Amino acid sequence: MQRGFQLGLLLLAVQLFQEGLGNIPAVTLSVLGFNVYLYMFPAAPLMKACVSLHYVYKDKEWRRLFLSPLHHVDDWHLYFNMASFLWKGIRLERRLGGGWFLYLLSVFSLLTGLVYLLLQAALTQLMDDPDPLVRMFAAQSNECAVGFSGVLFALKVVCNHYNPGGVTYLLHFRVSNQFASWVELVLIYLIHPKSSLIGHLAGILVGLLFTLGPLKTIMQTCAEIVSSEGNNLRPGSFFSYSGYSGTRRDHSEAPQYEQTNVTSDYRESDIAGLTEEEQIELAIRNSLNIRGTPRREEAARRPSGFQPTEEELRLEELRRSRLRRFDPGVSQQRSRRRL
């Protein structure tokens, strides 16, 4: 079944161009485009793509676990999910890197479906409960869910974990990021009762498994095994990240400076007994000597009879004047003159 161009798609296209295609990281843009493609050209009808305990476990249709997150009911369902994913994806991919973000999305997509099935299995045990409220909640064990919302809730938990002091505004109410996912879970169900409550809950639980549970360690171990087989993966760089990223603040990595193998010309015993000012002068003088070493080596390689230019002579004189400035004998003479 091929769908036509609809209003939700138009609004999504407008948002993409407002953000700027060049400002959207590659994995985020590719996953978003893939969701739009599968909405326009579905890989299977919705009733063949949705996930439920009956279809997956009893009928052994395990492919639904892969199809369900990538299919949407209508254009508005697609628009709201992809608009939310765009915001989360830009921040998380810039923070984690493209490879790790794709790895995270893959694991979250599969685990959200599995946790959803476990929750459905638990709810079936409550169907005969005499409490009508419990029976109403357990009725969701018969639903068949489809959409990217569960993965989005898992990503939201990760975003909030990286911004523990941040806040989120839900219906103009200021909510701490620590509780934002839970508040949003309830609000979405109250505003749109047909939404999958346990599907969203499964996403929150998967996010908590990553931020507070063993999932991060398991993913890191798997990445290290793959890395040891020759692939260029660096799990340590992903799991060591910390700082802020989220609702109102972007995370920017500190620049990594290349370390140079420079050996100091003085040892710790050489500065013992020197005052702080003398230690500073010694360090600066040593730095100037190191910087001047390549010039001396370059001069040694020049052919005999080579005449330096006026600019080179001026720079060499400037370097020597700086060295004389921090020479201990010259410093003592200046001190006596000031006295």
Sequence and secondary structure as in RCSB ss.txt:
>XXXX:A:sequence
MQRGFQLGLLLLAVQLFQEGLGNIPAVTLSVLGFNVYLYMFPAAPLMKACVSLHYVYKDKEWRRLFLSPLHHVDD
WHLYFNMASFLWKGIRLERRLGGGWFLYLLSVFSLLTGLVYLLLQAALTQLMDDPDPLVRMFAAQSNECAVGFSG
VLFALKVVCNHYNPGGVTYLLHFRVSNQFASWVELVLIYLIHPKSSLIGHLAGILVGLLFTLGPLKTIMQTCAEI
VSSEGNNLRPGSFFSYSGYSGTRRDHSEAPQYEQTNVTSDYRESDIAGLTEEEQIELAIRNSLNIRGTPRREEAA
RRPSGFQPTEEELRLEELRRSRLRRFDPGVSQQRSRRRL
>XXXX:A:secstr
      HHHHHHHHHHHHH GGGS HHHHHHHHHHHHHHHS SS HHHH B HIIIIIS  TTHHHHGGG  SSH
HHHHHHHHHHHHHHHHHHHHH HHHHHHHHHHHHHHHHHHHHHHHHHHHTTTT S HHHHHHHGGGG  B SSHH
HHHHHHHHHHHH TT EEEETTEEEEHHHHHHHHHHHHHHH TTS HHHHHHHHHHHHHHHTSSHHHHHHHHHHH
HHHTT    HHHHHT  S  SSS                SS GGGGTT  HHHHHHHHHHHHHHHHHHHHHHHHH
HS TT    HHHHHHHHHHHHHHHHT HHHHHHHHHHH 
